[in-house]
């Protein structure tokens, strides 16, 4: 198999007579690989175990078959849908000199006529058809996932683990509160540090101690709650230590710049940078579109209406931005963006405020993008005089 170091070949014209195009329908127990091989009348398909070396041998074999038919392979393109396996296979294939792409699953058009048949073979054909159209220079066939580096992907893990732990804390608190309410106890604060020690003093609505199994369940829940809070504190401490030890490494300068804004904490700053602001986005519209904060118009003939947010982008960032927008109304009263929001919600209507807070969140994201990329400080926005590391 030929080895390629220059993956910019994806920008050149597609030559079907010297290009092997393969698609993979990935499953947990096996991969179905199909290809368009120059010189072969059939479109070969092969079921493989989920093994990268077996895939490489199969591509080698198809290259040899094409060469025997008088079509030496100069370019190999492989694609699969984004899913549970992530992008590790694409990274590995690129290390072998093979063009590898990961396709957004929802970007592949499907037939809407009657009930649609679905199988791995049919899904593979759709993948191949979409990939071929994209390679021919027709971007409407599908869209590709931007493949992050290992370091970029790994940098998101503490943030996402913290988000999961925070959800666990909320779930445990709600579960313990509900269990106490079942026994007529509504004024016991389970969030207190010594709440577990005070369970023996708690009396039910009929003046008796809590049943022993309920107490045991609550004690176990308190232990899980304590562990979750401890792990959250460890993640926060490790974040501060990373920034203090290497303030100029990687994305740390962008995080520290954003954390200088009053009302923006380190966790919010790191989340915004690692999820969206580090990306090489084309313009302001692309930044807002990535977070799903752009509209979805419905226009046909004389009819024209707005369907609301597209919500096709990063939902994690969209939620964080809307929460941040509410927070900055208090922390940045002199900001031009906050004054813009206040002028448009002067009627005091709740619906107007809810709609305009989304517009403010979109403007904030664009303003923060300009702040971390070219140093443009939004008009009237207050910054801390020095870098914030805690």
N, C-alpha and C positions, 0 to 999 in steps of 0.2 A: 504494500500500500504506500502511495506517495505521502510524504510528510510536508506540511505547510506551516511556516511560521507567520506568514502574513495573512491575517484573517480579514484584511480589508478587501479581499476578493468578493465579499458579499456586496460591494458597491459597484462591481463591474457587470457588464451585460451577461445574461444567462445563456450559456451554450449547452443546449440539451444533448448534443452528440458527445460531449466530453465530461458531463457532470452526472455523478451518481446522487440521486435525491432519495433519502430514506426518512421514514417516519416511524415512531415507536408509540404503541399503545401500551402504557405501563400499568401493571397490576402488582399486587403484593406477592402473588405466587408465580408470575411469569410475565414476559414481555412478548407482544406480537409486533414483529418488525416487517414492514413492507417497503418496497423501493421501486423507483423507476430507473431501470438499468439500461443504458444505451446499447443497442444491438440485440436486445432480447425482446421477442414479441410478447412474452408473458410478463405480467407484473408480479415478481416473486414475493412470497410472504413466508415467514418462518417464525414458529413459536420457540422462544428461548427461555431458559431460566433467568432470573434477574441477576445477570452476571456481566460485567463490563468486558471481560476478556472474550466471552462467547460472542458478544456483539462485535468486537473488533475482528474476530476471525470470520464472522459472517460478512462484514463489509469487505474484508480482504478477498473472500471467495467471489463476491459479486464483481469486484474490480478485475479479478483474473478472468471471469467469464466475459466481461465486456471487452477486455483486451483480445481475447481469442476471436471475438466477433469483429475485430478491426476498429474498436473504439477505445483507445487508451484513456483512462480516467485521469483528468487533470484537477478535478475539484470534487469534493465530497461534502454534501450538506445533510445534516441530520437535525430533526426537530421532534419535540414531544410536548404534550400539554403540561402546564404548570399543575402541580398537585402535591401529594404527600411527600414525594421523594425530593422536592425542592429542585435545586439547580446543580447538585454535585456532579451529575453525569455530564452536563454541558461543560462544566469546568474541566473535567477529566478529558473529555473528547477534544477540547481546544488545546489541551496540553499535548495531545497526540497529533496536532496539526489539522484537525478536522473542524470545519465550520459547524457549530452547534447552536441551536436556538431553542428557546422555551416559549411556547405560544400561550397567550391568554385564552383560557377555555371559552369564555363568554364572547370572544371576538370572532369565533368561527360561525359563519352563517349556516343555518340549518333550514330544511324545508318545513313550512307551516301547513302543508296540505294534509288534512285528515290526521290520523294517528301515525306517528313516525316510528318505524322499526329501528331498534337499537341493538347493536352487537359490537364486539371488539373489531370485527372485520369491517363493518360499516363505518365505525368511528375512525379506523385507520385510513379508510378511503377519503373521508372528509379532511383528515389531517394532511394527507398527501396533496389533495386538491388545493387546500388553502396555502400550503407551503409553496407549491409550484407557482400559484398566482403571485404570491409575495416576492418570490425570486425573480419573476418577470418584471417587477417594478410596479405592481398594482397593490398599494398598501391597503386598499379596502378589503382584501381577502382575509386578513387577520392582523393582529398586532402582537409584537414580541415583548417579552418581559426583559427588563434591564437586569442583566446578571451581575450581582454584586460580588465583590471579592470576599474571601473568607473572613478577613478582618472587619469589613463593613457589616457583614451578616452577624458575626460574633458580637460586635459592639451593641447590637440591639437586644441581645439576650437578657442582660440585667433589667432593662426597662420592661420587657415583656414578662419576665418572671415576677417583677415587683407588681405589675398590674394584676397578674394571677393571684398573688398572695393577698393583695388588697381586696380582691373579690372574695377570697376565702375568709378573710377577717369579717367582712360584711355578712357573709352567709352564716358563719358561726354565731355571730352576735344575734342575728335574726332568729336562728334556730333555738338558741338558749332562751331568748326573750319569749318566744312562742311557747316553749315548754313550761316556763314559769307561769305564763298567763293561763295555761290549762288548769293550773292549780289555784287560780285566783290571786296570783301575785303579780301586780302590775307596777310596783314602785321600787323594784330592785334593779340597780344599775350594774349590769354585767360587765361594763367596760372598766370598772375600778380594778386597780392592781390586786387588791386583797379581796376581791369578790368571792373567790373560791373558798377562802377561809371563813367567810361570813355565812356560808350556806347552812351551817348547823343552827344558826339563830333564826333562820327564815321559817315562818309559819304559813301554812296554807290558809285558804279562806275560812276553813272550819276550825282554825286554831291548832292544827296538828303539824308535826314536822313533815318535811317532804318525804315521799316514799323512797326507800333505799335505792331502787334501780334508777329513779329519776336523779338522785344525788350522784350516783356513779356515772351516769351519762353526762351530767353537767361537769363533773370533775374532769372527765376525759376531754370534753369540749374546751374547758378552760386551759388544759395543757396544750391542745392543738392551737388555741388562740395565742397563748404565750409564745409558742414556737414560731408561728407565722409572723408575729410582731418582731420577734428577735431577728428573724431572717430579713425582714424589711429594713430594720436598723443596720444590719450588716451590709446590705446592698448599698444603702445611702452612705455609709462610712467608706466603703470601698470606692464609691464614685468620687467623694471629696478627696480621698488620698490619690487617686489617679490624676485628678486635675492639679493638685498641689505638687506632685512629683514631676509631672511632665506637662506644663501648661502650653507648650508649643508643639506638642506631638499630635499628629493626625488631625482630627476634627476639634480638638480641645480649644484652639483659638476662637473658632466660631461659637462654641458653647459659651465661653467666657464673655465674649462680646455681647451675646444675646442676654446673658444673665445680668448684665449691667442695667438692663431696663427695669425700672421700678415696677414691681408687681409680677415679674417673671422669675420664678425660682430655678434652681439648678436642674431639677428633674424635668420641668417643662422645657427649659432651654435645650437640654440634651435630647429630649424626645423629638422636638421640632427639627433639630439639626440632623440627628441620625435617621429620622424617618423620611425627611423631605428636603431640607435646605442644603444638604451636601450634594445632592444630585445635580447633574449638568442639565438643568432645564432651560428651554429655549428662551422664554419670555414670561412676562407677568401672567398672561393667560394660561400658559402651561403650568405655572406654579399653582394657580387657583384650581385648575382642572385636576391636578394630581390629588388634591384633597377632596374632590367631589363637591366643591363649593360654587360651581357654575350652574347656570340654569339649563332647563330642558324645554325649549320652545316647541309648540305644536302649531304649525302654520300650514294651511291648505286653502288655496283660493282666498276668499275674504275672511276666513276664520283665522284668528290669531290669538293664542293664549299661552300663558306660562304654566308649565306643569310642576314647577318647583325645582328643588335641587336634583341634580343628576344622581348624586350619591354613588357614583361609579368609582370613586377614588379611595383613598386610605381613610377608612372610617375611624380608626384610632386617632389620627391627627385631627379629623373633623370635629370629634367630640372634645378633644383637648382645646382646640381653638375657640370653640363656642364658650367653654367654661372660662378660658382666658379673657375673652372679650368682655364678659360680665365683670370679671375681676378688675380689669383695667379701667372700667368706668369709675371705680373708686380710687385707684392708685395713680391715674394719669388724667386728672380733670382738666389740665391745660393743654392736652394734646389736641392737635388739629383734627385727628380722626375721632376722638371722643366728642369734640364740639360738633363735628359733622353729624354724628349719630344723634346728639341731643337736639339739633335743629330739626331733624327729620322725625323725631318722636315727640315733638312739642305738644301734640294733641293728647298725650298721656294714655292713649289706647293700648291695651295689653297686646292685641294682635299686631299692631304696628311695631311695638318694641320687639316682639319675637321675630318678626320678619327682618327688621333692620339689624338685629344683633348678628344674624348670619352674614349680612352684607359687611358689617364691621369686622367680623372674623376673617372674611376673605381679604379685606383691605389690610388687616394686621399681618396676615401671612405674607402678602406681597411686600409690605413695608419691612418686615423682618428679613425677607430674602434679600432686599436691596441693602439692608444694614450689614448683613454678614458677608455679602459678596463684594460690595464696593464702598462700604463705610458710610452710606447716606443715612443720616439720622432723621427719622420722621419729625416733621415740624411740631415743636412744642412738647416733644416727649422727653421726660426726665430720665437721666442716666446716673447711675452711681459713679462717683469720681474715680474709683479704682476697680480692678478686677475683683469679682466676687468668687470666693472659694468655699463658702460655707453658708 
